[in-house]
């Protein structure tokens, strides 16, 4: 297996592909890999680094506590949260956060898919080992 076997795309079901494409493309600085279809689009990193994010038209609501979610690493967590909220994300206020300091905040995209913004500063509380997140 090794280098010939890797994650190529993470697929997220959404109720509105164009709206989700606009949100995630701006959030991650991704661009459509091919011409978007009404029910499907593959977004790829503009810099070519990382997996694709594919958006699939679906009519189901996301789980409140998803089995799989994205962890997005941020050098400036507060600024990224504000930027994503301005793009259409919502803070998840009723999440059962651990007591005390934490290194993550839960948000949801316009379709209700939940994801975490991880404080990836080296001095963050419970800093996640994320060397790529702090590299220039």
Z-matrix of the N, CA and C atoms (Angstrom, degrees):
N
C 1 1.451
C 2 1.528 1 109.28
N 3 1.325 2 118.59 1 -96.99
C 4 1.449 3 122.45 2 177.02
C 5 1.510 4 113.78 3 60.15
N 6 1.343 5 116.81 4 -130.62
C 7 1.464 6 122.28 5 -175.07
C 8 1.524 7 112.78 6 -66.94
N 9 1.315 8 118.23 7 -17.57
C 10 1.465 9 120.79 8 179.39
C 11 1.519 10 112.57 9 -84.79
N 12 1.324 11 117.58 10 0.09
C 13 1.459 12 121.75 11 -177.48
C 14 1.518 13 108.18 12 -137.40
N 15 1.356 14 117.18 13 113.20
C 16 1.463 15 121.06 14 -176.75
C 17 1.520 16 109.34 15 -153.80
N 18 1.315 17 116.82 16 168.38
C 19 1.453 18 121.42 17 173.98
C 20 1.525 19 107.30 18 -71.65
N 21 1.316 20 115.92 19 123.63
C 22 1.450 21 120.33 20 179.09
C 23 1.518 22 111.94 21 -98.32
N 24 1.345 23 115.59 22 -35.42
C 25 1.450 24 119.60 23 -177.11
C 26 1.520 25 109.72 24 -154.60
N 27 1.308 26 115.48 25 142.17
C 28 1.461 27 122.71 26 172.12
C 29 1.521 28 105.28 27 -103.44
N 30 1.331 29 116.88 28 125.74
C 31 1.463 30 121.11 29 -174.92
C 32 1.525 31 109.61 30 -102.96
N 33 1.331 32 115.76 31 130.60
C 34 1.456 33 122.43 32 179.27
C 35 1.523 34 107.88 33 -122.74
N 36 1.318 35 117.15 34 128.76
C 37 1.463 36 121.05 35 174.50
C 38 1.519 37 109.37 36 -80.42
N 39 1.330 38 115.17 37 135.70
C 40 1.461 39 121.81 38 -178.93
C 41 1.524 40 109.02 39 -136.95
N 42 1.328 41 116.13 40 158.89
C 43 1.466 42 120.48 41 178.63
C 44 1.522 43 112.87 42 -91.90
N 45 1.326 44 117.57 43 -15.60
C 46 1.462 45 122.41 44 -177.33
C 47 1.532 46 107.41 45 -143.27
N 48 1.326 47 116.97 46 97.78
C 49 1.466 48 121.14 47 -174.85
C 50 1.532 49 112.13 48 -61.30
N 51 1.346 50 120.51 49 -48.72
C 52 1.473 51 118.49 50 179.62
C 53 1.530 52 113.27 51 -59.27
N 54 1.348 53 117.75 52 -41.20
C 55 1.471 54 120.42 53 179.22
C 56 1.528 55 109.97 54 -65.01
N 57 1.327 56 117.12 55 -44.94
C 58 1.469 57 120.93 56 179.88
C 59 1.526 58 110.50 57 -64.93
N 60 1.326 59 116.75 58 -39.14
C 61 1.463 60 120.29 59 178.64
C 62 1.529 61 109.97 60 -61.87
N 63 1.331 62 117.57 61 -44.74
C 64 1.460 63 120.63 62 179.22
C 65 1.525 64 110.95 63 -61.34
N 66 1.339 65 116.91 64 -43.92
C 67 1.461 66 120.47 65 -179.45
C 68 1.527 67 111.34 66 -64.08
N 69 1.339 68 117.86 67 -56.35
C 70 1.460 69 121.45 68 -173.64
C 71 1.528 70 112.42 69 -69.61
N 72 1.319 71 118.48 70 -33.56
C 73 1.464 72 120.03 71 176.98
C 74 1.530 73 109.97 72 -63.35
N 75 1.331 74 116.99 73 -44.16
C 76 1.463 75 120.60 74 178.22
C 77 1.525 76 111.80 75 -70.91
N 78 1.332 77 117.08 76 -39.78
C 79 1.468 78 120.91 77 -177.94
C 80 1.520 79 111.97 78 -62.94
N 81 1.338 80 116.41 79 -42.56
C 82 1.466 81 120.85 80 -172.64
C 83 1.525 82 114.18 81 -106.16
N 84 1.333 83 118.04 82 -1.61
C 85 1.466 84 122.90 83 -172.42
C 86 1.529 85 110.24 84 57.83
N 87 1.328 86 114.58 85 48.52
C 88 1.455 87 123.00 86 176.38
C 89 1.523 88 108.85 87 -105.17
N 90 1.321 89 116.60 88 163.51
C 91 1.463 90 122.37 89 177.34
C 92 1.521 91 108.93 90 -136.86
N 93 1.327 92 117.85 91 152.91
C 94 1.460 93 119.29 92 177.01
C 95 1.532 94 111.03 93 -59.01
N 96 1.315 95 115.26 94 133.26
C 97 1.467 96 120.68 95 179.28
C 98 1.526 97 110.58 96 -73.76
N 99 1.329 98 115.62 97 -37.43
C 100 1.462 99 123.54 98 177.83
C 101 1.525 100 107.00 99 -132.54
N 102 1.309 101 116.13 100 174.65
C 103 1.463 102 120.86 101 175.11
C 104 1.533 103 108.75 102 -58.40
N 105 1.334 104 118.52 103 124.15
C 106 1.473 105 120.31 104 -179.56
C 107 1.525 106 111.61 105 -61.74
N 108 1.312 107 115.58 106 145.36
C 109 1.460 108 122.04 107 172.92
C 110 1.526 109 107.26 108 -102.09
N 111 1.322 110 119.22 109 162.71
C 112 1.466 111 119.98 110 -179.71
C 113 1.530 112 113.82 111 -60.29
N 114 1.334 113 117.32 112 -25.64
C 115 1.461 114 120.38 113 -176.15
C 116 1.531 115 113.60 114 -119.05
N 117 1.334 116 118.26 115 10.57
C 118 1.465 117 119.51 116 -174.60
C 119 1.522 118 110.09 117 -165.30
N 120 1.307 119 116.13 118 138.02
C 121 1.460 120 121.05 119 171.16
C 122 1.524 121 107.92 120 -150.51
N 123 1.316 122 115.45 121 143.66
C 124 1.464 123 121.95 122 173.72
C 125 1.522 124 106.57 123 -108.46
N 126 1.328 125 116.52 124 120.57
C 127 1.459 126 121.79 125 175.78
C 128 1.523 127 108.59 126 -100.75
N 129 1.322 128 116.71 127 135.89
C 130 1.465 129 122.55 128 -179.31
C 131 1.517 130 109.74 129 -122.15
N 132 1.338 131 116.22 130 149.51
C 133 1.467 132 119.21 131 177.07
C 134 1.534 133 110.69 132 -63.25
N 135 1.320 134 116.30 133 133.57
C 136 1.469 135 119.79 134 178.87
C 137 1.520 136 111.66 135 -61.34
N 138 1.347 137 116.41 136 -32.91
C 139 1.460 138 119.30 137 -179.14
C 140 1.529 139 112.42 138 -86.22
N 141 1.327 140 117.13 139 -0.57
C 142 1.460 141 120.97 140 177.23
C 143 1.519 142 114.98 141 78.86
N 144 1.332 143 117.88 142 6.18
C 145 1.462 144 120.96 143 -176.76
C 146 1.520 145 109.61 144 -109.57
N 147 1.319 146 117.57 145 122.65
C 148 1.458 147 122.05 146 176.53
C 149 1.515 148 112.56 147 111.44
N 150 1.317 149 115.72 148 170.14
C 151 1.467 150 119.53 149 -178.47
C 152 1.529 151 111.63 150 -76.50
N 153 1.313 152 115.33 151 160.87
C 154 1.462 153 121.56 152 172.58
C 155 1.519 154 108.66 153 -73.74
N 156 1.319 155 115.19 154 159.94
C 157 1.458 156 122.27 155 170.90
C 158 1.525 157 105.87 156 -121.35
N 159 1.334 158 116.59 157 114.58
C 160 1.463 159 121.42 158 -179.23
C 161 1.513 160 109.14 159 -102.31
N 162 1.323 161 115.89 160 136.27
C 163 1.457 162 122.21 161 -179.18
C 164 1.513 163 108.16 162 -112.54
N 165 1.327 164 115.90 163 122.34
C 166 1.453 165 123.92 164 -174.81
C 167 1.519 166 109.50 165 -116.94
N 168 1.334 167 116.49 166 130.41
C 169 1.451 168 120.41 167 178.65
C 170 1.526 169 109.62 168 -65.95
N 171 1.317 170 115.99 169 127.46
C 172 1.463 171 122.04 170 178.20
C 173 1.507 172 109.30 171 -147.92
N 174 1.320 173 116.47 172 157.41
C 175 1.467 174 118.90 173 -177.78
C 176 1.519 175 112.99 174 -111.29
N 177 1.316 176 117.78 175 10.28
C 178 1.459 177 120.19 176 178.29
C 179 1.527 178 109.99 177 -92.57
N 180 1.318 179 115.94 178 152.67
C 181 1.462 180 121.97 179 176.13
C 182 1.526 181 109.11 180 -84.89
N 183 1.311 182 117.55 181 144.44
C 184 1.469 183 120.10 182 176.93
C 185 1.529 184 111.02 183 -66.68
N 186 1.323 185 115.88 184 153.81
C 187 1.459 186 121.53 185 175.61
C 188 1.525 187 110.18 186 -70.56
N 189 1.324 188 117.00 187 146.11
C 190 1.467 189 119.88 188 176.82
C 191 1.523 190 111.49 189 -65.06
N 192 1.322 191 116.55 190 -32.66
C 193 1.464 192 122.23 191 176.61
C 194 1.523 193 106.82 192 -124.32
N 195 1.353 194 117.10 193 84.75
C 196 1.461 195 120.47 194 -174.03
C 197 1.526 196 111.96 195 -65.37
N 198 1.318 197 114.94 196 151.68
C 199 1.467 198 120.53 197 176.84
C 200 1.523 199 110.94 198 -71.42
N 201 1.328 200 116.38 199 -33.35
C 202 1.462 201 122.44 200 178.79
C 203 1.525 202 107.58 201 -131.67
N 204 1.330 203 115.89 202 140.02
C 205 1.459 204 120.03 203 176.08
C 206 1.522 205 109.08 204 -148.51
N 207 1.315 206 116.71 205 167.63
C 208 1.455 207 122.11 206 177.68
C 209 1.521 208 110.03 207 -89.26
N 210 1.317 209 117.01 208 137.86
C 211 1.456 210 123.99 209 167.23
C 212 1.518 211 106.10 210 -106.94
N 213 1.319 212 117.49 211 116.26
C 214 1.452 213 122.16 212 179.99
C 215 1.523 214 108.17 213 -105.22
N 216 1.312 215 117.14 214 121.82
C 217 1.459 216 122.60 215 -175.83
C 218 1.517 217 109.95 216 -88.33
N 219 1.330 218 117.00 217 134.53
C 220 1.458 219 122.00 218 -176.43
C 221 1.523 220 111.10 219 -132.37
N 222 1.319 221 115.63 220 134.82
C 223 1.463 222 120.35 221 173.90
C 224 1.518 223 110.48 222 -73.75
N 225 1.350 224 116.59 223 -31.69
C 226 1.459 225 122.12 224 177.66
C 227 1.530 226 106.76 225 -125.67
N 228 1.317 227 115.89 226 85.87
C 229 1.461 228 122.38 227 -173.72
C 230 1.524 229 112.21 228 -56.98
N 231 1.311 230 117.91 229 -48.06
C 232 1.468 231 121.05 230 -177.26
C 233 1.529 232 111.14 231 -61.26
N 234 1.334 233 116.84 232 -44.10
C 235 1.462 234 120.37 233 -179.86
C 236 1.528 235 111.25 234 -64.75
N 237 1.330 236 117.57 235 -40.39
C 238 1.464 237 120.62 236 179.62
C 239 1.524 238 111.06 237 -67.25
N 240 1.322 239 116.58 238 -39.70
C 241 1.467 240 119.17 239 177.92
C 242 1.521 241 109.77 240 -61.50
N 243 1.320 242 117.54 241 -45.97
C 244 1.469 243 120.54 242 179.16
C 245 1.521 244 111.34 243 -61.86
N 246 1.328 245 117.47 244 -42.49
C 247 1.463 246 121.59 245 179.56
C 248 1.525 247 110.53 246 -61.79
N 249 1.331 248 116.78 247 -44.29
C 250 1.464 249 120.72 248 -179.23
C 251 1.522 250 111.76 249 -67.93
N 252 1.322 251 117.30 250 -37.21
C 253 1.469 252 120.47 251 176.19
C 254 1.530 253 109.42 252 -63.39
N 255 1.314 254 117.53 253 -41.06
C 256 1.466 255 120.40 254 177.61
C 257 1.524 256 111.99 255 -64.61
N 258 1.345 257 117.18 256 -27.66
C 259 1.465 258 121.37 257 177.54
C 260 1.527 259 112.47 258 -79.64
N 261 1.350 260 117.02 259 -13.44
C 262 1.458 261 119.87 260 178.59
C 263 1.517 262 115.46 261 125.55
N 264 1.326 263 117.96 262 0.58
C 265 1.466 264 120.68 263 175.75
C 266 1.528 265 109.68 264 -72.81
N 267 1.323 266 116.19 265 162.25
C 268 1.465 267 122.09 266 177.33
C 269 1.524 268 108.68 267 -127.57
N 270 1.310 269 115.92 268 141.66
C 271 1.468 270 120.64 269 173.83
C 272 1.525 271 108.58 270 -72.68
N 273 1.319 272 116.43 271 141.33
C 274 1.464 273 121.09 272 176.44
C 275 1.520 274 106.29 273 -96.69
N 276 1.311 275 115.38 274 97.16
C 277 1.468 276 121.91 275 -173.60
C 278 1.525 277 112.37 276 -76.31
N 279 1.329 278 117.95 277 -28.24
C 280 1.464 279 120.03 278 -174.47
C 281 1.530 280 113.39 279 -93.77
N 282 1.338 281 118.32 280 15.45
C 283 1.460 282 121.14 281 177.77
C 284 1.522 283 109.42 282 -67.72
N 285 1.313 284 117.58 283 141.52
C 286 1.466 285 121.03 284 179.04
C 287 1.524 286 108.94 285 -84.54
N 288 1.331 287 114.37 286 83.56
C 289 1.452 288 120.50 287 -179.95
C 290 1.527 289 109.52 288 -73.53
N 291 1.345 290 116.73 289 151.17
C 292 1.465 291 118.76 290 174.35
C 293 1.527 292 109.93 291 -67.93
N 294 1.316 293 115.97 292 154.70
C 295 1.461 294 119.57 293 177.31
C 296 1.514 295 109.55 294 -69.89
N 297 1.321 296 116.16 295 151.18
C 298 1.459 297 121.50 296 178.53
C 299 1.511 298 111.89 297 85.12
N 300 1.329 299 114.12 298 -163.02
C 301 1.459 300 119.38 299 -178.13
C 302 1.517 301 110.83 300 -70.25
N 303 1.333 302 114.78 301 150.20
C 304 1.461 303 120.35 302 177.10
C 305 1.522 304 107.96 303 -144.37
N 306 1.312 305 115.82 304 159.83
C 307 1.458 306 120.19 305 -178.73
C 308 1.525 307 112.91 306 -107.26
N 309 1.345 308 118.63 307 14.24
C 310 1.455 309 120.21 308 -177.60
C 311 1.521 310 111.70 309 -141.30
N 312 1.322 311 114.73 310 154.72
C 313 1.459 312 123.34 311 172.24
C 314 1.521 313 107.00 312 -131.44
N 315 1.319 314 116.96 313 141.52
C 316 1.458 315 121.69 314 -179.62
C 317 1.524 316 109.57 315 -97.98
N 318 1.325 317 115.24 316 130.41
C 319 1.459 318 122.97 317 175.50
C 320 1.523 319 108.06 318 -125.60
N 321 1.328 320 115.90 319 169.22
C 322 1.456 321 119.78 320 171.43
C 323 1.517 322 108.76 321 -134.32
N 324 1.327 323 115.19 322 146.31
C 325 1.463 324 120.44 323 179.16
C 326 1.526 325 109.63 324 -75.90
N 327 1.325 326 119.16 325 176.65
C 328 1.464 327 120.25 326 -178.37
C 329 1.533 328 114.76 327 -58.24
N 330 1.339 329 117.98 328 -19.94
C 331 1.465 330 121.40 329 177.67
C 332 1.527 331 112.37 330 -92.34
N 333 1.325 332 118.30 331 -2.64
C 334 1.451 333 121.54 332 179.65
C 335 1.522 334 114.21 333 92.82
N 336 1.344 335 118.05 334 5.87
C 337 1.467 336 121.03 335 176.28
C 338 1.521 337 108.65 336 -74.07
N 339 1.318 338 116.37 337 123.68
C 340 1.468 339 121.23 338 -175.32
C 341 1.520 340 111.56 339 -87.10
N 342 1.328 341 114.54 340 145.84
C 343 1.455 342 121.82 341 178.13
C 344 1.522 343 108.44 342 -151.50
N 345 1.317 344 116.83 343 162.21
C 346 1.464 345 121.79 344 -177.39
C 347 1.527 346 110.56 345 -112.39
N 348 1.322 347 114.45 346 143.15
C 349 1.453 348 121.58 347 170.81
C 350 1.525 349 105.81 348 -105.84
N 351 1.315 350 115.52 349 113.70
C 352 1.462 351 122.61 350 -175.77
C 353 1.524 352 109.56 351 -94.93
N 354 1.319 353 116.63 352 130.71
C 355 1.464 354 121.85 353 174.97
C 356 1.523 355 107.00 354 -75.03
N 357 1.332 356 116.75 355 105.21
C 358 1.459 357 121.37 356 -173.53
C 359 1.526 358 113.60 357 -100.47
N 360 1.336 359 116.74 358 14.94
C 361 1.465 360 118.30 359 173.41
C 362 1.520 361 108.35 360 -63.79
N 363 1.322 362 118.57 361 143.34
C 364 1.464 363 119.59 362 179.44
C 365 1.532 364 113.32 363 -58.80
N 366 1.347 365 117.94 364 -28.14
C 367 1.464 366 120.62 365 -178.04
C 368 1.531 367 112.66 366 -97.85
N 369 1.320 368 117.77 367 12.32
C 370 1.470 369 121.06 368 -179.50
C 371 1.529 370 110.55 369 -69.29
N 372 1.350 371 117.41 370 150.99
C 373 1.461 372 119.48 371 176.05
C 374 1.523 373 109.61 372 -61.52
N 375 1.321 374 116.59 373 132.57
C 376 1.462 375 121.56 374 -178.20
C 377 1.522 376 111.76 375 52.18
N 378 1.337 377 117.32 376 40.21
C 379 1.463 378 121.64 377 -175.18
C 380 1.519 379 111.03 378 -53.11
N 381 1.318 380 114.31 379 130.10
C 382 1.452 381 121.61 380 177.28
C 383 1.515 382 107.73 381 -76.23
N 384 1.306 383 116.87 382 141.55
C 385 1.458 384 121.32 383 177.82
C 386 1.522 385 107.79 384 -70.63
N 387 1.317 386 116.15 385 94.94
C 388 1.463 387 121.44 386 -175.18
C 389 1.527 388 110.72 387 -132.82
N 390 1.335 389 117.56 388 70.25
C 391 1.456 390 118.62 389 -176.41
C 392 1.521 391 113.25 390 -59.81
N 393 1.322 392 119.01 391 -34.33
C 394 1.460 393 121.16 392 -179.85
C 395 1.516 394 111.90 393 -68.16
N 396 1.326 395 117.37 394 -26.71
C 397 1.467 396 120.75 395 -176.76
C 398 1.523 397 111.70 396 -73.22
N 399 1.320 398 117.94 397 -24.11
C 400 1.454 399 120.26 398 -177.59
C 401 1.515 400 112.45 399 -107.11
N 402 1.334 401 117.00 400 -1.10
C 403 1.458 402 119.74 401 179.14
C 404 1.520 403 110.06 402 -74.39
N 405 1.310 404 116.22 403 148.03
C 406 1.481 405 119.76 404 177.84
C 407 1.496 406 110.40 405 -86.63
